[in-house]
Amino acid sequence: MSRKKVIFILTSIFFLLVLAMPGYCSEKPTCAVLLFHPDMSASNNFESQMMSNKYAQLLDRLDMFDVIDFNNVADTLKNQNALDIEKTCTDLECALKIGNKLNTDFVIYGISGNVGNLFSLDTTLVNVAGGNETQHAIYDFEGTQEEFAKYAPEENIKSLFGINEIPAGKEPPVPDIVITTEPEIIIEDEVQAPAEESKKLHIGPRLGIGASNDGIEFGGGFEVQFSQLAFQFLLNADGFATGCSYYLHPEGNSPFISAVGSYYDTENHGVDEIGRIYGAILGYRLTFDTFMDKDFAKNINTRLGLGAGYVNWDQTELNKEGVKFSDEEIIALFEITVGYIF
């Protein structure tokens, strides 16, 4: 069997894997949700505080950030002698100023507004250390202001981070808030109903190709996922391949890393050959609802991955030279598969 060494590809792949691994092992970055700016009247200051607080609670459920308690943000700024602590942010410069005072990695600032019964919540994720805006989302809603305040935080977070669901968790009751623009009024605690528990087990068919510098193999099988761990099994007439993957996000678009293995028994230039491959792949899962506005699209996803593997192969028959060749090599690996997950 003729194979070209791919050391330069291997070196690049391992360099990417080494860079990617700290993202799975390091501590979570910190993030603060700033008070949303109401571009309406001052009487809506209370709704702005309610939405900002709920937004921070929902963000904490994603387990992507170490979210600073929204009710502690103002106290922290006071302790830092920050200027304009009552001012809500509407631009990058303001967000960076507050983020540096809070000593946090990321901040989210937002603007809520309405025209008649049309409401919107516009949010931006800011990388404080990088000094730039990284993600932006707008949620539009037609209805009452009470309904908007109820649905806007969750729907905006889904759009901002490209996810389908927010993990379930019991929300703490909303703390007492004093509205300073009117005579002092104490708002009673709002009792939050427990959210429905999100589904953790998913299973569905998967098919596609696995490739190396030797060629391309087509196959089909299934994937079983529980929370962030998943098992894949694909086979064709020449053999089978398996993988154990870890998704950074349990649902929706997500980076992943996989340990893979395969076995094949095939004819190569008329000589029977048996091989075993062991390797690792770093990739990304992309759900179809990213670019298709259909209910079923969130269940369809494609996995794109690149990695490296060790292959050990042997010829079981005499070749035209009258010998049985065998070899051990390092090869590049590639995956592109499509699955439908229930």
C-alpha positions, 0 to 999 in steps of 0.5 A: 500500500503506497502512502505519502508521509504527511508530517507537515500536516500532522505538525499543523494539526497537533499544533491546533489541538494543543492550542484548543485543549486549554479551552476545555481545561481552563477556568471559565471567563467572567462576565457581567450583565450591565443595566439595559438602557431604556430608550423610553421614559424613566418610568421604565427603569424598573422593567429595565432592572428586572430584565437585566437581572433575569438576563444575568440569571439565564446567562449563568445557566449556560455554564459558559461564564462565571457570571457576576451577580447583577445585584453586586455590579453597582456595589462593586463600582461604588467600591471602585469609585467609578464615575457615572455608575448610574449611567447605562451603556449604549456603546463600546467605550462605556462598556469597556470602561465599566468592564475594566472597573469590574475587572471582568473578561466580558460584559454584555450591554443592551438597549430596550425600546418600543414604538407602540406595541412593538418592542426590541432588545438589542444586546452586545457581547464585549471582550474587555481584554480585546477591546472589541465587540464579539457578538450582537443580537436583536430580539423583536416582539409585538405585544404587551410590555409585560409579555416582552419583559417575560420573553425577551431575556431568554430569546435574546440570549438564544440568538446571541449565542446561537443556541436552541434551549437554555438549560433548566434551573430554578431561578432565584426570586427577584430581589426587592427593588426601590424605584427612586424616581417616585416616592419610595415603593418596595416591589414584592418578590416575584415567585418564579415557576421552575423551568422545564427540565431540558432533554439530555439524551439524544439519538439519531442516524448519521451518515457521511465520509471519513477521509485520510491522505489514502482516500475517502470512505463513505459510511452510515450508522448512528449517534447517541448523545447524553448531555455533552458526551456522544458516541458515533458508529459508522460502517460500510462494506470494508469496515467500521469506525467509532468515535467518542466525542465531547461537545462544548455545548450540549445543544446547537452549534458547538466545537467538539473533540473526538477520540476515533478508531476504525478497522478495515479489510479491503482489496488494495491493488488486488491484494487483501489488506487489514488495517487499524486506525487510532486518532483524534479529531477537532471539529465543529457541529453546525445545526441547520437552523442557523441558515434555515427557518424551519422547525425541523432544522434544529434536529439536523446537523453536520460535523466537520472535523480535522485531526491525525491518526496512527495506522497499522496495516498488514497484507494478508496475501502475497503481492506481485513481489511475492511478499506480504507488506506491513507498515505503521504510519501517521496520517491526516484524518478528516470527517464530514457527516450529517445527522438527524437527532431526536 
